[in-house]
Amino acid sequence: MVNINKIIHERARLLILTYLASSEKKAVSFNELQKELDFTSGNLSIQLRKLQAADYLAIKKTFRNNKPYTSVKITPLGSEALYRYVEEMETLIHSLKR
């Protein structure tokens, strides 16, 4: 039986985690995530909070040039959860192909 992680399985959160995990940068800005994933700022904020509550993301708020700056990075727990999620999906797909 495949145990699907419902936090990650939601499309927006899966896109966020995948983007962060595949980024060459240690952390990316809120604005970069919003632009690259084509989210509204409200939707992105909600999804980031849910991922942060699960300890899958670390969010840091600072100022750059006197403007608010938010950076986001995937945590080791988030990386492990994403890896397990991908394995579960591969198992599910493999069982359907039999």
Backbone atoms as SQL, in Angstrom:
CREATE TABLE atoms (id INTEGER PRIMARY KEY, chain TEXT, resi INTEGER, resn TEXT, atom TEXT, x REAL, y REAL, z REAL);
INSERT INTO atoms VALUES
  (1, 'A', 1, 'MET', 'N', 0.852, -1.192, 0.000),
  (2, 'A', 1, 'MET', 'CA', 0.000, 0.000, 0.000),
  (3, 'A', 1, 'MET', 'C', 0.886, 1.240, 0.000),
  (4, 'A', 2, 'VAL', 'N', 0.612, 2.149, -0.892),
  (5, 'A', 2, 'VAL', 'CA', 1.353, 3.392, -0.996),
  (6, 'A', 2, 'VAL', 'C', 0.746, 4.414, -0.036),
  (7, 'A', 3, 'ASN', 'N', 1.595, 5.072, 0.736),
  (8, 'A', 3, 'ASN', 'CA', 1.144, 6.091, 1.680),
  (9, 'A', 3, 'ASN', 'C', 1.532, 7.457, 1.124),
  (10, 'A', 4, 'ILE', 'N', 0.588, 8.121, 0.474),
  (11, 'A', 4, 'ILE', 'CA', 0.868, 9.385, -0.202),
  (12, 'A', 4, 'ILE', 'C', 0.879, 10.529, 0.806),
  (13, 'A', 5, 'ASN', 'N', 1.952, 11.294, 0.780),
  (14, 'A', 5, 'ASN', 'CA', 2.093, 12.461, 1.641),
  (15, 'A', 5, 'ASN', 'C', 1.156, 13.550, 1.128),
  (16, 'A', 6, 'LYS', 'N', 0.092, 13.833, 1.870),
  (17, 'A', 6, 'LYS', 'CA', -0.936, 14.769, 1.404),
  (18, 'A', 6, 'LYS', 'C', -0.452, 16.209, 1.396),
  (19, 'A', 7, 'ILE', 'N', 0.535, 16.517, 2.200),
  (20, 'A', 7, 'ILE', 'CA', 1.081, 17.875, 2.185),
  (21, 'A', 7, 'ILE', 'C', 1.799, 18.121, 0.860),
  (22, 'A', 8, 'ILE', 'N', 2.620, 17.181, 0.451),
  (23, 'A', 8, 'ILE', 'CA', 3.394, 17.334, -0.783),
  (24, 'A', 8, 'ILE', 'C', 2.535, 17.081, -2.021),
  (25, 'A', 9, 'HIS', 'N', 1.550, 16.226, -1.910),
  (26, 'A', 9, 'HIS', 'CA', 0.778, 15.800, -3.082),
  (27, 'A', 9, 'HIS', 'C', -0.011, 16.941, -3.724),
  (28, 'A', 10, 'GLU', 'N', -0.328, 17.975, -2.981),
  (29, 'A', 10, 'GLU', 'CA', -1.037, 19.125, -3.545),
  (30, 'A', 10, 'GLU', 'C', -0.123, 19.780, -4.578),
  (31, 'A', 11, 'ARG', 'N', -0.661, 20.051, -5.753),
  (32, 'A', 11, 'ARG', 'CA', 0.116, 20.509, -6.911),
  (33, 'A', 11, 'ARG', 'C', 1.033, 21.689, -6.607),
  (34, 'A', 12, 'ALA', 'N', 0.509, 22.727, -6.000),
  (35, 'A', 12, 'ALA', 'CA', 1.309, 23.934, -5.746),
  (36, 'A', 12, 'ALA', 'C', 2.487, 23.633, -4.823),
  (37, 'A', 13, 'ARG', 'N', 2.238, 22.860, -3.776),
  (38, 'A', 13, 'ARG', 'CA', 3.323, 22.545, -2.834),
  (39, 'A', 13, 'ARG', 'C', 4.357, 21.623, -3.461),
  (40, 'A', 14, 'LEU', 'N', 3.905, 20.711, -4.298),
  (41, 'A', 14, 'LEU', 'CA', 4.843, 19.845, -5.016),
  (42, 'A', 14, 'LEU', 'C', 5.735, 20.672, -5.940),
  (43, 'A', 15, 'LEU', 'N', 5.144, 21.634, -6.646),
  (44, 'A', 15, 'LEU', 'CA', 5.927, 22.507, -7.522),
  (45, 'A', 15, 'LEU', 'C', 6.955, 23.310, -6.736),
  (46, 'A', 16, 'ILE', 'N', 6.554, 23.841, -5.591),
  (47, 'A', 16, 'ILE', 'CA', 7.470, 24.631, -4.764),
  (48, 'A', 16, 'ILE', 'C', 8.642, 23.781, -4.299),
  (49, 'A', 17, 'LEU', 'N', 8.362, 22.624, -3.733),
  (50, 'A', 17, 'LEU', 'CA', 9.436, 21.762, -3.241),
  (51, 'A', 17, 'LEU', 'C', 10.354, 21.290, -4.362),
  (52, 'A', 18, 'THR', 'N', 9.778, 20.939, -5.486),
  (53, 'A', 18, 'THR', 'CA', 10.577, 20.491, -6.624),
  (54, 'A', 18, 'THR', 'C', 11.475, 21.608, -7.131),
  (55, 'A', 19, 'TYR', 'N', 10.928, 22.812, -7.208),
  (56, 'A', 19, 'TYR', 'CA', 11.721, 23.966, -7.663),
  (57, 'A', 19, 'TYR', 'C', 12.886, 24.206, -6.709),
  (58, 'A', 20, 'LEU', 'N', 12.608, 24.207, -5.418),
  (59, 'A', 20, 'LEU', 'CA', 13.662, 24.465, -4.437),
  (60, 'A', 20, 'LEU', 'C', 14.710, 23.350, -4.432),
  (61, 'A', 21, 'ALA', 'N', 14.270, 22.117, -4.525),
  (62, 'A', 21, 'ALA', 'CA', 15.196, 20.984, -4.501),
  (63, 'A', 21, 'ALA', 'C', 16.095, 20.959, -5.734),
  (64, 'A', 22, 'SER', 'N', 15.589, 21.453, -6.853),
  (65, 'A', 22, 'SER', 'CA', 16.371, 21.410, -8.092),
  (66, 'A', 22, 'SER', 'C', 17.165, 22.687, -8.336),
  (67, 'A', 23, 'SER', 'N', 16.983, 23.688, -7.496),
  (68, 'A', 23, 'SER', 'CA', 17.692, 24.957, -7.670),
  (69, 'A', 23, 'SER', 'C', 19.165, 24.808, -7.308),
  (70, 'A', 24, 'GLU', 'N', 20.005, 25.486, -8.045),
  (71, 'A', 24, 'GLU', 'CA', 21.432, 25.493, -7.724),
  (72, 'A', 24, 'GLU', 'C', 21.735, 26.417, -6.549),
  (73, 'A', 25, 'LYS', 'N', 20.773, 27.291, -6.233),
  (74, 'A', 25, 'LYS', 'CA', 20.931, 28.215, -5.113),
  (75, 'A', 25, 'LYS', 'C', 20.525, 27.532, -3.812),
  (76, 'A', 26, 'LYS', 'N', 21.172, 27.940, -2.740),
  (77, 'A', 26, 'LYS', 'CA', 20.817, 27.402, -1.426),
  (78, 'A', 26, 'LYS', 'C', 19.421, 27.874, -1.006),
  (79, 'A', 27, 'ALA', 'N', 19.100, 29.127, -1.324),
  (80, 'A', 27, 'ALA', 'CA', 17.788, 29.699, -1.017),
  (81, 'A', 27, 'ALA', 'C', 17.363, 30.570, -2.191),
  (82, 'A', 28, 'VAL', 'N', 16.070, 30.668, -2.407),
  (83, 'A', 28, 'VAL', 'CA', 15.546, 31.519, -3.481),
  (84, 'A', 28, 'VAL', 'C', 14.598, 32.540, -2.881),
  (85, 'A', 29, 'SER', 'N', 14.410, 33.621, -3.602),
  (86, 'A', 29, 'SER', 'CA', 13.539, 34.681, -3.103),
  (87, 'A', 29, 'SER', 'C', 12.077, 34.349, -3.346),
  (88, 'A', 30, 'PHE', 'N', 11.240, 34.940, -2.532),
  (89, 'A', 30, 'PHE', 'CA', 9.794, 34.827, -2.708),
  (90, 'A', 30, 'PHE', 'C', 9.414, 35.276, -4.116),
  (91, 'A', 31, 'ASN', 'N', 9.998, 36.397, -4.552),
  (92, 'A', 31, 'ASN', 'CA', 9.672, 36.936, -5.885),
  (93, 'A', 31, 'ASN', 'C', 10.061, 35.980, -6.997),
  (94, 'A', 32, 'GLU', 'N', 11.196, 35.308, -6.856),
  (95, 'A', 32, 'GLU', 'CA', 11.609, 34.329, -7.866),
  (96, 'A', 32, 'GLU', 'C', 10.617, 33.179, -7.925),
  (97, 'A', 33, 'LEU', 'N', 10.243, 32.658, -6.765),
  (98, 'A', 33, 'LEU', 'CA', 9.256, 31.574, -6.737),
  (99, 'A', 33, 'LEU', 'C', 7.942, 32.007, -7.381),
  (100, 'A', 34, 'GLN', 'N', 7.500, 33.186, -7.018),
  (101, 'A', 34, 'GLN', 'CA', 6.234, 33.688, -7.554),
  (102, 'A', 34, 'GLN', 'C', 6.295, 33.804, -9.069),
  (103, 'A', 35, 'LYS', 'N', 7.379, 34.357, -9.572),
  (104, 'A', 35, 'LYS', 'CA', 7.521, 34.556, -11.017),
  (105, 'A', 35, 'LYS', 'C', 7.670, 33.227, -11.761),
  (106, 'A', 36, 'GLU', 'N', 8.577, 32.392, -11.299),
  (107, 'A', 36, 'GLU', 'CA', 8.881, 31.147, -12.008),
  (108, 'A', 36, 'GLU', 'C', 7.730, 30.135, -11.962),
  (109, 'A', 37, 'LEU', 'N', 6.972, 30.135, -10.860),
  (110, 'A', 37, 'LEU', 'CA', 5.884, 29.168, -10.724),
  (111, 'A', 37, 'LEU', 'C', 4.527, 29.764, -11.083),
  (112, 'A', 38, 'ASP', 'N', 4.505, 31.061, -11.386),
  (113, 'A', 38, 'ASP', 'CA', 3.293, 31.754, -11.813),
  (114, 'A', 38, 'ASP', 'C', 2.180, 31.647, -10.779),
  (115, 'A', 39, 'PHE', 'N', 2.519, 31.993, -9.521),
  (116, 'A', 39, 'PHE', 'CA', 1.553, 32.017, -8.428),
  (117, 'A', 39, 'PHE', 'C', 1.213, 33.451, -8.080),
  (118, 'A', 40, 'THR', 'N', 0.037, 33.648, -7.523),
  (119, 'A', 40, 'THR', 'CA', -0.262, 34.945, -6.931),
  (120, 'A', 40, 'THR', 'C', 0.500, 35.012, -5.609),
  (121, 'A', 41, 'SER', 'N', 0.746, 36.205, -5.129),
  (122, 'A', 41, 'SER', 'CA', 1.483, 36.324, -3.864),
  (123, 'A', 41, 'SER', 'C', 0.688, 35.716, -2.714),
  (124, 'A', 42, 'GLY', 'N', -0.628, 35.859, -2.734),
  (125, 'A', 42, 'GLY', 'CA', -1.454, 35.278, -1.678),
  (126, 'A', 42, 'GLY', 'C', -1.402, 33.763, -1.661),
  (127, 'A', 43, 'ASN', 'N', -1.540, 33.142, -2.829),
  (128, 'A', 43, 'ASN', 'CA', -1.497, 31.682, -2.913),
  (129, 'A', 43, 'ASN', 'C', -0.113, 31.164, -2.515),
  (130, 'A', 44, 'LEU', 'N', 0.935, 31.809, -2.987),
  (131, 'A', 44, 'LEU', 'CA', 2.284, 31.375, -2.639),
  (132, 'A', 44, 'LEU', 'C', 2.497, 31.480, -1.132),
  (133, 'A', 45, 'SER', 'N', 2.057, 32.559, -0.525),
  (134, 'A', 45, 'SER', 'CA', 2.205, 32.735, 0.922),
  (135, 'A', 45, 'SER', 'C', 1.522, 31.615, 1.696),
  (136, 'A', 46, 'ILE', 'N', 0.308, 31.279, 1.298),
  (137, 'A', 46, 'ILE', 'CA', -0.441, 30.210, 1.971),
  (138, 'A', 46, 'ILE', 'C', 0.295, 28.883, 1.855),
  (139, 'A', 47, 'GLN', 'N', 0.753, 28.558, 0.638),
  (140, 'A', 47, 'GLN', 'CA', 1.431, 27.273, 0.422),
  (141, 'A', 47, 'GLN', 'C', 2.762, 27.218, 1.169),
  (142, 'A', 48, 'LEU', 'N', 3.485, 28.329, 1.202),
  (143, 'A', 48, 'LEU', 'CA', 4.755, 28.366, 1.933),
  (144, 'A', 48, 'LEU', 'C', 4.525, 28.162, 3.425),
  (145, 'A', 49, 'ARG', 'N', 3.487, 28.772, 3.964),
  (146, 'A', 49, 'ARG', 'CA', 3.186, 28.603, 5.392),
  (147, 'A', 49, 'ARG', 'C', 2.871, 27.144, 5.718),
  (148, 'A', 50, 'LYS', 'N', 2.128, 26.475, 4.838),
  (149, 'A', 50, 'LYS', 'CA', 1.801, 25.063, 5.074),
  (150, 'A', 50, 'LYS', 'C', 3.058, 24.199, 5.040),
  (151, 'A', 51, 'LEU', 'N', 3.941, 24.480, 4.106),
  (152, 'A', 51, 'LEU', 'CA', 5.190, 23.715, 4.022),
  (153, 'A', 51, 'LEU', 'C', 6.113, 24.035, 5.196),
  (154, 'A', 52, 'GLN', 'N', 6.110, 25.277, 5.624),
  (155, 'A', 52, 'GLN', 'CA', 6.923, 25.663, 6.772),
  (156, 'A', 52, 'GLN', 'C', 6.386, 24.995, 8.054),
  (157, 'A', 53, 'ALA', 'N', 5.077, 24.929, 8.200),
  (158, 'A', 53, 'ALA', 'CA', 4.469, 24.290, 9.372),
  (159, 'A', 53, 'ALA', 'C', 4.848, 22.814, 9.465),
  (160, 'A', 54, 'ALA', 'N', 5.081, 22.182, 8.315),
  (161, 'A', 54, 'ALA', 'CA', 5.508, 20.777, 8.272),
  (162, 'A', 54, 'ALA', 'C', 7.018, 20.643, 8.426),
  (163, 'A', 55, 'ASP', 'N', 7.710, 21.755, 8.599),
  (164, 'A', 55, 'ASP', 'CA', 9.178, 21.803, 8.687),
  (165, 'A', 55, 'ASP', 'C', 9.867, 21.365, 7.395),
  (166, 'A', 56, 'TYR', 'N', 9.189, 21.552, 6.278),
  (167, 'A', 56, 'TYR', 'CA', 9.770, 21.228, 4.977),
  (168, 'A', 56, 'TYR', 'C', 10.510, 22.413, 4.375),
  (169, 'A', 57, 'LEU', 'N', 10.232, 23.612, 4.883),
  (170, 'A', 57, 'LEU', 'CA', 10.874, 24.833, 4.388),
  (171, 'A', 57, 'LEU', 'C', 11.370, 25.671, 5.546),
  (172, 'A', 58, 'ALA', 'N', 12.405, 26.456, 5.253),
  (173, 'A', 58, 'ALA', 'CA', 12.858, 27.506, 6.164),
  (174, 'A', 58, 'ALA', 'C', 12.656, 28.823, 5.424),
  (175, 'A', 59, 'ILE', 'N', 12.009, 29.766, 6.091),
  (176, 'A', 59, 'ILE', 'CA', 11.724, 31.066, 5.493),
  (177, 'A', 59, 'ILE', 'C', 12.426, 32.128, 6.331),
  (178, 'A', 60, 'LYS', 'N', 13.152, 32.996, 5.646),
  (179, 'A', 60, 'LYS', 'CA', 13.886, 34.062, 6.332),
  (180, 'A', 60, 'LYS', 'C', 13.445, 35.403, 5.767),
  (181, 'A', 61, 'LYS', 'N', 13.039, 36.300, 6.659),
  (182, 'A', 61, 'LYS', 'CA', 12.594, 37.644, 6.239),
  (183, 'A', 61, 'LYS', 'C', 13.639, 38.654, 6.702),
  (184, 'A', 62, 'THR', 'N', 14.128, 39.422, 5.741),
  (185, 'A', 62, 'THR', 'CA', 15.121, 40.449, 6.019),
  (186, 'A', 62, 'THR', 'C', 14.770, 41.690, 5.197),
  (187, 'A', 63, 'PHE', 'N', 15.717, 42.619, 5.141),
  (188, 'A', 63, 'PHE', 'CA', 15.572, 43.800, 4.296),
  (189, 'A', 63, 'PHE', 'C', 16.766, 43.891, 3.374),
  (190, 'A', 64, 'ARG', 'N', 16.517, 44.269, 2.140),
  (191, 'A', 64, 'ARG', 'CA', 17.567, 44.552, 1.152),
  (192, 'A', 64, 'ARG', 'C', 17.257, 45.899, 0.543),
  (193, 'A', 65, 'ASN', 'N', 18.210, 46.800, 0.625),
  (194, 'A', 65, 'ASN', 'CA', 17.990, 48.162, 0.120),
  (195, 'A', 65, 'ASN', 'C', 16.718, 48.776, 0.704),
  (196, 'A', 66, 'ASN', 'N', 16.535, 48.593, 1.988),
  (197, 'A', 66, 'ASN', 'CA', 15.377, 49.116, 2.721),
  (198, 'A', 66, 'ASN', 'C', 14.038, 48.563, 2.246),
  (199, 'A', 67, 'LYS', 'N', 14.055, 47.415, 1.572),
  (200, 'A', 67, 'LYS', 'CA', 12.831, 46.763, 1.123),
  (201, 'A', 67, 'LYS', 'C', 12.757, 45.372, 1.749),
  (202, 'A', 68, 'PRO', 'N', 11.550, 44.926, 2.098),
  (203, 'A', 68, 'PRO', 'CA', 11.416, 43.571, 2.646),
  (204, 'A', 68, 'PRO', 'C', 11.890, 42.530, 1.631),
  (205, 'A', 69, 'TYR', 'N', 12.607, 41.527, 2.127),
  (206, 'A', 69, 'TYR', 'CA', 13.126, 40.457, 1.264),
  (207, 'A', 69, 'TYR', 'C', 12.884, 39.131, 1.982),
  (208, 'A', 70, 'THR', 'N', 12.224, 38.229, 1.304),
  (209, 'A', 70, 'THR', 'CA', 11.937, 36.911, 1.868),
  (210, 'A', 70, 'THR', 'C', 12.669, 35.854, 1.055),
  (211, 'A', 71, 'SER', 'N', 13.449, 35.029, 1.754),
  (212, 'A', 71, 'SER', 'CA', 14.127, 33.920, 1.081),
  (213, 'A', 71, 'SER', 'C', 13.579, 32.606, 1.635),
  (214, 'A', 72, 'VAL', 'N', 13.588, 31.614, 0.771),
  (215, 'A', 72, 'VAL', 'CA', 12.996, 30.314, 1.099),
  (216, 'A', 72, 'VAL', 'C', 13.982, 29.229, 0.714),
  (217, 'A', 73, 'LYS', 'N', 14.144, 28.250, 1.605),
  (218, 'A', 73, 'LYS', 'CA', 14.981, 27.094, 1.256),
  (219, 'A', 73, 'LYS', 'C', 14.336, 25.825, 1.786),
  (220, 'A', 74, 'ILE', 'N', 14.613, 24.745, 1.109),
  (221, 'A', 74, 'ILE', 'CA', 14.095, 23.453, 1.528),
  (222, 'A', 74, 'ILE', 'C', 14.968, 22.953, 2.675),
  (223, 'A', 75, 'THR', 'N', 14.341, 22.342, 3.668),
  (224, 'A', 75, 'THR', 'CA', 15.074, 21.804, 4.813),
  (225, 'A', 75, 'THR', 'C', 15.492, 20.364, 4.524),
  (226, 'A', 76, 'PRO', 'N', 16.401, 19.814, 5.325),
  (227, 'A', 76, 'PRO', 'CA', 16.730, 18.389, 5.153),
  (228, 'A', 76, 'PRO', 'C', 15.494, 17.496, 5.287),
  (229, 'A', 77, 'LEU', 'N', 14.595, 17.830, 6.209),
  (230, 'A', 77, 'LEU', 'CA', 13.365, 17.058, 6.348),
  (231, 'A', 77, 'LEU', 'C', 12.503, 17.176, 5.094),
  (232, 'A', 78, 'GLY', 'N', 12.460, 18.374, 4.511),
  (233, 'A', 78, 'GLY', 'CA', 11.711, 18.581, 3.276),
  (234, 'A', 78, 'GLY', 'C', 12.296, 17.794, 2.112),
  (235, 'A', 79, 'SER', 'N', 13.616, 17.778, 2.026),
  (236, 'A', 79, 'SER', 'CA', 14.284, 17.006, 0.968),
  (237, 'A', 79, 'SER', 'C', 13.985, 15.520, 1.113),
  (238, 'A', 80, 'GLU', 'N', 14.052, 15.029, 2.340),
  (239, 'A', 80, 'GLU', 'CA', 13.779, 13.614, 2.592),
  (240, 'A', 80, 'GLU', 'C', 12.318, 13.288, 2.285),
  (241, 'A', 81, 'ALA', 'N', 11.404, 14.163, 2.679),
  (242, 'A', 81, 'ALA', 'CA', 9.980, 13.930, 2.413),
  (243, 'A', 81, 'ALA', 'C', 9.701, 13.929, 0.909),
  (244, 'A', 82, 'LEU', 'N', 10.339, 14.832, 0.181),
  (245, 'A', 82, 'LEU', 'CA', 10.159, 14.874, -1.273),
  (246, 'A', 82, 'LEU', 'C', 10.716, 13.610, -1.911),
  (247, 'A', 83, 'TYR', 'N', 11.864, 13.169, -1.466),
  (248, 'A', 83, 'TYR', 'CA', 12.478, 11.941, -1.981),
  (249, 'A', 83, 'TYR', 'C', 11.545, 10.742, -1.739),
  (250, 'A', 84, 'ARG', 'N', 11.015, 10.634, -0.512),
  (251, 'A', 84, 'ARG', 'CA', 10.090, 9.530, -0.203),
  (252, 'A', 84, 'ARG', 'C', 8.824, 9.631, -1.047),
  (253, 'A', 85, 'TYR', 'N', 8.320, 10.844, -1.247),
  (254, 'A', 85, 'TYR', 'CA', 7.125, 11.048, -2.065),
  (255, 'A', 85, 'TYR', 'C', 7.360, 10.554, -3.493),
  (256, 'A', 86, 'VAL', 'N', 8.499, 10.918, -4.073),
  (257, 'A', 86, 'VAL', 'CA', 8.826, 10.488, -5.438),
  (258, 'A', 86, 'VAL', 'C', 8.920, 8.968, -5.493),
  (259, 'A', 87, 'GLU', 'N', 9.538, 8.358, -4.497),
  (260, 'A', 87, 'GLU', 'CA', 9.614, 6.891, -4.458),
  (261, 'A', 87, 'GLU', 'C', 8.225, 6.266, -4.396),
  (262, 'A', 88, 'GLU', 'N', 7.335, 6.846, -3.591),
  (263, 'A', 88, 'GLU', 'CA', 5.972, 6.335, -3.481),
  (264, 'A', 88, 'GLU', 'C', 5.229, 6.451, -4.810),
  (265, 'A', 89, 'MET', 'N', 5.425, 7.564, -5.499),
  (266, 'A', 89, 'MET', 'CA', 4.766, 7.743, -6.797),
  (267, 'A', 89, 'MET', 'C', 5.318, 6.744, -7.820),
  (268, 'A', 90, 'GLU', 'N', 6.625, 6.516, -7.784),
  (269, 'A', 90, 'GLU', 'CA', 7.226, 5.539, -8.702),
  (270, 'A', 90, 'GLU', 'C', 6.678, 4.144, -8.424),
  (271, 'A', 91, 'THR', 'N', 6.507, 3.793, -7.158),
  (272, 'A', 91, 'THR', 'CA', 5.937, 2.495, -6.791),
  (273, 'A', 91, 'THR', 'C', 4.510, 2.377, -7.308),
  (274, 'A', 92, 'LEU', 'N', 3.744, 3.436, -7.130),
  (275, 'A', 92, 'LEU', 'CA', 2.355, 3.448, -7.589),
  (276, 'A', 92, 'LEU', 'C', 2.285, 3.309, -9.110),
  (277, 'A', 93, 'ILE', 'N', 3.094, 4.039, -9.818),
  (278, 'A', 93, 'ILE', 'CA', 3.113, 3.982, -11.283),
  (279, 'A', 93, 'ILE', 'C', 3.546, 2.605, -11.752),
  (280, 'A', 94, 'HIS', 'N', 4.558, 2.051, -11.105),
  (281, 'A', 94, 'HIS', 'CA', 5.053, 0.723, -11.460),
  (282, 'A', 94, 'HIS', 'C', 3.941, -0.333, -11.270),
  (283, 'A', 95, 'SER', 'N', 3.193, -0.212, -10.177),
  (284, 'A', 95, 'SER', 'CA', 2.123, -1.196, -9.934),
  (285, 'A', 95, 'SER', 'C', 0.992, -1.076, -10.969),
  (286, 'A', 96, 'LEU', 'N', 0.777, 0.123, -11.489),
  (287, 'A', 96, 'LEU', 'CA', -0.246, 0.296, -12.507),
  (288, 'A', 96, 'LEU', 'C', 0.178, -0.251, -13.865),
  (289, 'A', 97, 'LYS', 'N', 1.476, -0.291, -14.105),
  (290, 'A', 97, 'LYS', 'CA', 1.982, -0.765, -15.382),
  (291, 'A', 97, 'LYS', 'C', 2.010, -2.294, -15.468),
  (292, 'A', 98, 'ARG', 'N', 1.836, -2.980, -14.362),
  (293, 'A', 98, 'ARG', 'CA', 1.853, -4.446, -14.386),
  (294, 'A', 98, 'ARG', 'C', 0.661, -5.028, -15.041);
